[in-house]
Amino acid sequence: MTTSEFVTQLNEWGQERVPFLFLIDFELEKPKAWRLSEVNPDEILYSFNGFSNASSCKSINKNVQIKSFPISYEEYKRKFDIVFGHLNYGDSFLVNLTIKSRIELDKSLQQLFYQATAKYKFWLRDKFLCFSPETFVRIKNGKIFSYPMKGTIDASIEGADKIIIENKKELAEHITIVDLIRNDLSQVASNVSISKFRYLDKITIGRRGLLQVSSEIVGDLQPNYLEQLGSIIFSLLPAGSISGAPKRKTCEIIRKAEGEKRGYYTGVFGYFDGENLESGVAIRFIEQIDDKTFYRSGGGITSQSRDADEYQEIIQKIYVPVA
């Protein structure tokens, strides 16, 4: 399906109020869409904020063994230095730099779908599993909402909430993304405003927890917004939280530094139930390539970032969130 075919299809289904599922890659080259009634759970499993096609009676051992083999610090630093050079030159204010780490798991991705606890989950047979905490956009009752996430800290650290909120580097990064998302939503909505700024969510990872910083941005859509669902979604891509600002130049920097396409990692996925739309950003991502398994992770880089700290952050993000 081409991009134009995808947009036209979603616009038509929105106008006809046909429930559908969609998946879009970071490069906007391989979008996919399915009528919800035609989704085969042997090929695709999804769970979006409680809406799912997965059986709720699966009983699986909760223990998950994951062994990671991340790239070396030296290899990461080469990528970081490319990004940092462009930041210092003024080409970008914020760049989301990601890596691919080989991992070994004791379970299949389909099994992990049932074990992982996340707001948004998507499993595509023989391709990938995503368990994301981050909303892309939510459309409900004529309004569009976005919840950019920037800033993560181990919740077990004493005073973690105060540390993350008062961190100047994290604040600057969060403000940049909030401003970018607000401008994005202004392309498709009116009366765009920040309804909540820098609030904390706790995410449980086994016996450990993470605090993540989010904001809420909301705007009013045009009365005929259901006829424009595909156009609205595509006009907001790629998601600002996993690209950077300004988007076009930053995406060029990302491709140069990372040296390969991301595919569906850091793309978006979601569903339309005939009235409302819910979607997530494809982070916390495990993919299968031939007979190997890889975990994708990343973080935002600014002029205040330190390569050693960023390297440790991307390694810490290699996990499967289980209750």
HUDATA-V466874 format. One record per residue. N is the residue number from 1. RES is the residue in one letter. PHI is phi in degrees with one decimal (NA if undefined). Layout:
n = <N N>
res = <RES RES>
phi = <PHI PHI>
This chain:
n = <1 2 3 4 5 6 7 8 9 10 11 12 13 14 15 16 17 18 19 20 21 22 23 24 25 26 27 28 29 30 31 32 33 34 35 36 37 38 39 40 41 42 43 44 45 46 47 48 49 50 51 52 53 54 55 56 57 58 59 60 61 62 63 64 65 66 67 68 69 70 71 72 73 74 75 76 77 78 79 80 81 82 83 84 85 86 87 88 89 90 91 92 93 94 95 96 97 98 99 100 101 102 103 104 105 106 107 108 109 110 111 112 113 114 115 116 117 118 119 120 121 122 123 124 125 126 127 128 129 130 131 132 133 134 135 136 137 138 139 140 141 142 143 144 145 146 147 148 149 150 151 152 153 154 155 156 157 158 159 160 161 162 163 164 165 166 167 168 169 170 171 172 173 174 175 176 177 178 179 180 181 182 183 184 185 186 187 188 189 190 191 192 193 194 195 196 197 198 199 200 201 202 203 204 205 206 207 208 209 210 211 212 213 214 215 216 217 218 219 220 221 222 223 224 225 226 227 228 229 230 231 232 233 234 235 236 237 238 239 240 241 242 243 244 245 246 247 248 249 250 251 252 253 254 255 256 257 258 259 260 261 262 263 264 265 266 267 268 269 270 271 272 273 274 275 276 277 278 279 280 281 282 283 284 285 286 287 288 289 290 291 292 293 294 295 296 297 298 299 300 301 302 303 304 305 306 307 308 309 310 311 312 313 314 315 316 317 318 319 320 321 322 323>
res = <M T T S E F V T Q L N E W G Q E R V P F L F L I D F E L E K P K A W R L S E V N P D E I L Y S F N G F S N A S S C K S I N K N V Q I K S F P I S Y E E Y K R K F D I V F G H L N Y G D S F L V N L T I K S R I E L D K S L Q Q L F Y Q A T A K Y K F W L R D K F L C F S P E T F V R I K N G K I F S Y P M K G T I D A S I E G A D K I I I E N K K E L A E H I T I V D L I R N D L S Q V A S N V S I S K F R Y L D K I T I G R R G L L Q V S S E I V G D L Q P N Y L E Q L G S I I F S L L P A G S I S G A P K R K T C E I I R K A E G E K R G Y Y T G V F G Y F D G E N L E S G V A I R F I E Q I D D K T F Y R S G G G I T S Q S R D A D E Y Q E I I Q K I Y V P V A>
phi = <NA -75.4 -59.8 -66.2 -65.3 -62.2 -60.2 -61.2 -62.9 -67.0 -61.7 -67.4 -64.7 -64.2 -61.9 -86.5 58.6 -89.6 -61.8 -147.5 -117.2 -140.5 -146.6 -132.0 -81.1 -61.3 -81.8 61.5 -109.9 -132.9 -69.1 -132.8 -146.8 -135.6 -64.1 -58.2 -67.1 -105.3 -76.1 -93.1 -66.1 -78.1 -112.1 -138.1 -122.3 -141.9 -150.6 -120.2 54.6 101.8 -95.0 -149.7 -105.6 -89.4 -65.5 -94.1 -106.4 -67.4 -117.6 -131.8 -56.1 -73.3 -66.8 -125.2 -102.9 -131.9 -117.4 -112.8 -130.0 -68.0 -63.1 -69.7 -59.8 -63.5 -67.4 -63.8 -60.9 -61.5 -68.6 -58.6 -64.5 -62.5 -63.2 -64.1 -61.8 -69.2 -64.1 -66.6 -79.4 90.9 -73.3 -151.1 -101.8 -157.2 -127.7 -88.1 -101.9 -124.9 -134.4 -120.3 -113.1 -69.6 -134.9 -123.9 -122.4 -97.7 -141.0 -76.5 -65.1 -65.3 -63.7 -65.9 -54.8 -75.4 -88.4 -67.3 -110.0 -159.9 -63.8 -127.9 -131.6 -148.6 -122.0 -119.2 -50.0 62.2 -123.3 -162.2 -131.9 -125.4 -131.7 -105.2 -91.9 -105.6 -74.7 -85.6 -139.0 -124.1 -117.0 -152.1 52.4 79.6 -119.0 -117.7 -122.0 -137.3 -133.1 -59.8 -113.5 -150.7 119.2 -137.3 -150.8 -64.0 -68.2 -78.1 -67.9 -61.8 70.9 -56.6 -62.7 -70.1 -61.2 -70.8 -69.7 -91.7 -69.1 -67.4 -64.5 -65.7 -63.3 -61.8 -64.3 -66.9 -61.3 -60.1 -69.8 -60.7 -65.3 -64.3 -66.1 -62.5 -66.4 -60.2 -64.1 -66.1 -72.2 -121.6 -140.7 -112.5 53.8 -73.3 -147.2 -93.4 -84.5 -142.0 -123.1 56.1 -105.6 -104.6 -116.7 -105.2 -114.4 -91.9 -125.4 63.0 -93.1 -109.1 -130.2 -119.0 -102.1 -125.0 -97.3 -132.1 -134.0 -117.0 -123.8 -138.6 -149.4 -98.6 -87.6 -68.7 -55.9 -96.2 -61.8 -63.6 -78.2 -123.6 -57.6 -61.7 -65.1 -62.7 -59.6 -67.6 -69.8 -98.0 -96.1 -71.0 -59.5 -64.2 -68.4 -117.1 -122.1 144.4 -142.2 -70.6 -61.5 -59.5 -66.1 -63.9 -64.3 -65.2 -65.4 -58.6 -62.3 -66.3 -74.4 -81.5 75.7 -160.8 -75.1 -85.2 68.2 -78.3 -64.6 65.1 -81.0 -136.3 -149.0 178.4 -146.5 -123.0 -95.7 104.5 -131.7 -124.0 -122.0 -129.0 -149.8 -126.7 -91.2 -80.7 -108.5 54.0 -131.9 -116.6 -127.1 -105.8 -128.3 57.4 -102.5 -115.8 -121.6 -130.9 -110.3 -100.3 -148.1 -168.2 -166.5 -79.8 -112.0 -124.5 -66.6 -95.6 -74.9 -117.9 -57.9 -64.1 -66.4 -67.7 -63.8 -64.9 -64.7 -69.4 -72.4 -64.1 -82.1 -86.4 -160.1 -117.1 -75.9 -125.2 -72.6>
